[in-house]
Amino acid sequence: MNAPVTGALRAALPVFAFDTDPAAAFIAANDFDRPTLVVSRARIAAKYDALHDGLGRAHIHYAVKANPAPQVIRTLVKKGSGFDCASRGEIELCLGQGARVEDISFGNTIKRASDVAFAHNVGVTLFAADSEAELEKIAKHAPGARVYIRLIVENSLADWPLSRKFGCAASSLAGLLDYARDLGLVAYGLSFHVGSQTRKSEFWNPVLDQVAPLWHAARAAGHDLQLLNIGGGFPAFYGEHIEAPRRYAARVVEAIEARFGMVPELMAEPGRGLVADAGHIAAEVMLVSRKSADDMHRWVYLDIGRFSGLAETEGEAIRYQIVTPHDGGDTGPCVLAGPSCDSADILYENRPVNLPLALRDGDRVLIRNCGAYTSSYSSVGFNGFPPLDVIVL
Amino acid sequence: MNAPVTGALRAALPVFAFDTDPAAAFIAANDFDRPTLVVSRARIAAKYDALHDGLGRAHIHYAVKANPAPQVIRTLVKKGSGFDCASRGEIELCLGQGARVEDISFGNTIKRASDVAFAHNVGVTLFAADSEAELEKIAKHAPGARVYIRLIVENSLADWPLSRKFGCAASSLAGLLDYARDLGLVAYGLSFHVGSQTRKSEFWNPVLDQVAPLWHAARAAGHDLQLLNIGGGFPAFYGEHIEAPRRYAARVVEAIEARFGMVPELMAEPGRGLVADAGHIAAEVMLVSRKSADDMHRWVYLDIGRFSGLAETEGEAIRYQIVTPHDGGDTGPCVLAGPSCDSADILYENRPVNLPLALRDGDRVLIRNCGAYTSSYSSVGFNGFPPLDVIVL
């Protein structure tokens, strides 16, 4: 690595307030021999406090899949967070970091039967489901458990609306609640997800308008629902304005109470919203080229791509911001791509990114707000590149 | 795992000739507690022989990224294969398995400078490039090396045409060859790629028609080109007819010689074409459900998805065939999805797959011809699921 470049990158970094962004300061002050995610626990703790304040009595269950670094889990255990786990592996991780079993929910609607049995045996009592077959599986392997039914919601205004993979249609809800009760389970609540990266709190309203009548109807039908799990969707900053987290969370809760009244238990599952801003990736430019002399744009190849940590650039959905040592100079449009010999390993092509004309191979760059959904998506070693390195401060 | 299901899966498997498909036989005879790729070295060796026969004097450089299992590399070392490496990691892997350094090419057009220096220091002398900046990097860190220039080719008839990520425009070729010579490098040849999974040998013709005039023009301009690297594109069977490998390879070489004459050195880089058919994945159905009572199709969730090995289902490009214990019974359309809490983890939705109506959670299935681009794409642990397990027979 090139010491002068380090200095140049630091010069490019005053966009960050170093005293409140330890990960950026660490990246500017150090050299890395491969792509490295640097995450600040202090920033996660501060974000937890802001969301916790805004959410009021709604309990946070951190979506572990967003960043399963053990130090991140332990930090959130100390803050009093609960944990939304997708698998046996995530449950073991949280227990290993000191989480109380009563603070763990098994939120995947697609569970291996032996994992349900494992969760039941260690004391997990709260499970998600969206189908008869899953309820039968839970009833068999975790008899008497509390279940919440996940609903499909439509017309999401999120930056990354979810597919129909999870949830049941509204028309199926009553039957599933009845079936859960008939199987000896506790029909405990409902869940939904507004969609990933829902930038404005008011975008929640159309979704809440769909769910509230179903909640009231289920209670009217005799199901003593206790839990409303509002899922995730809490946004991170990727260049477009978002509301401050405390205010955002408070407005979401306000919108819920206006429609649902006093729900006995509220649960929120932020993942991205808790950890994305707390981490940045230190990366390096591998090559800058043009395909022909008259090409309108350059191709910029980084040492990290879709298969080594930046999977969320699929469909150019999440647009990471890149800090370079040449920021402030003249810029031009670039296609941004990863280093692998895979033709699909392109980050931004349909909407090219503007980067400095002075950018060269060997330049170190910082990719902002990569704390969520990067390290765990990284491949084990595609093209012989090692997985994304992670440093937790 | 369920012993009777094992028996049922075996009963469903007579589509395979067990004596020639050791991986299928192994899967039918064993239980697995997580998704597992089983690969047969004997099948790879047989495929190598067929391609080698068909390719004649063209030297095979196996595209290591397709399946970097050390035992696979060692098998191909023993067969006399060369190796197309994408990174320092892949070069180290091949050397560690006994490959001769003169049989290794560094085929990535996007190389880290320190990796070029590493390759040069261990004795690699053949490098790919498609830009001035990459040639400068090679000249600096591997002075005197042989380079081949990769070309963009258009109008590919492949099942998965490549993007413009790799290669230079035809208009840039002469300048790059001159520049390589001026930098003290050996302008050694050209390369191109017809596109992944090019099912018919005649699909090569339009691409060869583009490259041949460039080859002849470069030689006429005084570049004593020695090497034509025809890349990969050799197909595997995913349900649509493909030609037998020996015949396919022979017809490709015939088409090349008709256009290029007697090229001093021919090189081919099969990856998928060598290893895909040699491996199958043992998987399990996690859940079968409908979103509502009047849903036209079912959702079938497997314990493996896009982030745990089946990345090539992106855009529904590669359509894997699924063998189930209920094959032969009535079928219906299914959306097929992975087990993670990621809404993008859907394998086939736009073109649903027909699967038996009797399919249930807990059923073991076999996913055919997964030997290529599965294990190395697998994430390190997204959603707490371990990476794809690999057993090499």
Interface residues (C-beta under 8 A of the other chain):
Chain A: D33 A63 V64 K65 P68 C85 A86 S87 R88 G89 E90 I91 E92 L93 G107 N108 T109 I110 K111 R112 A113 S114 D130 S131 E132 A133 E134 K137 I152 L162 S163 R164 K165 F166 G167 C168 A169 S171 S172 G175 S196 E284 M286 L287 V288 S289 R290 K291 S292 A293 D294 D295 W299 Y301 D303 F307 A311 E314 A337 P339 S340 C341 D342 S343 A344 D345 I346 E349 R360 D361 G362 S375 S376 Y377 S378 S379 V380 G381 F382 N383 G384 F385 P386 P387
Chain B: D33 A63 V64 K65 P68 C85 A86 S87 R88 G89 E90 I91 E92 L93 G107 N108 T109 I110 K111 R112 A113 S114 D130 S131 E132 A133 E134 K137 I152 L162 S163 R164 K165 F166 G167 C168 A169 S171 S172 G175 S196 E284 M286 L287 V288 S289 R290 K291 S292 A293 D294 D295 W299 Y301 D303 F307 A311 E314 A337 P339 S340 C341 D342 S343 A344 D345 I346 E349 R360 D361 G362 S375 S376 Y377 S378 S379 V380 G381 F382 N383 G384 F385 P386 P387
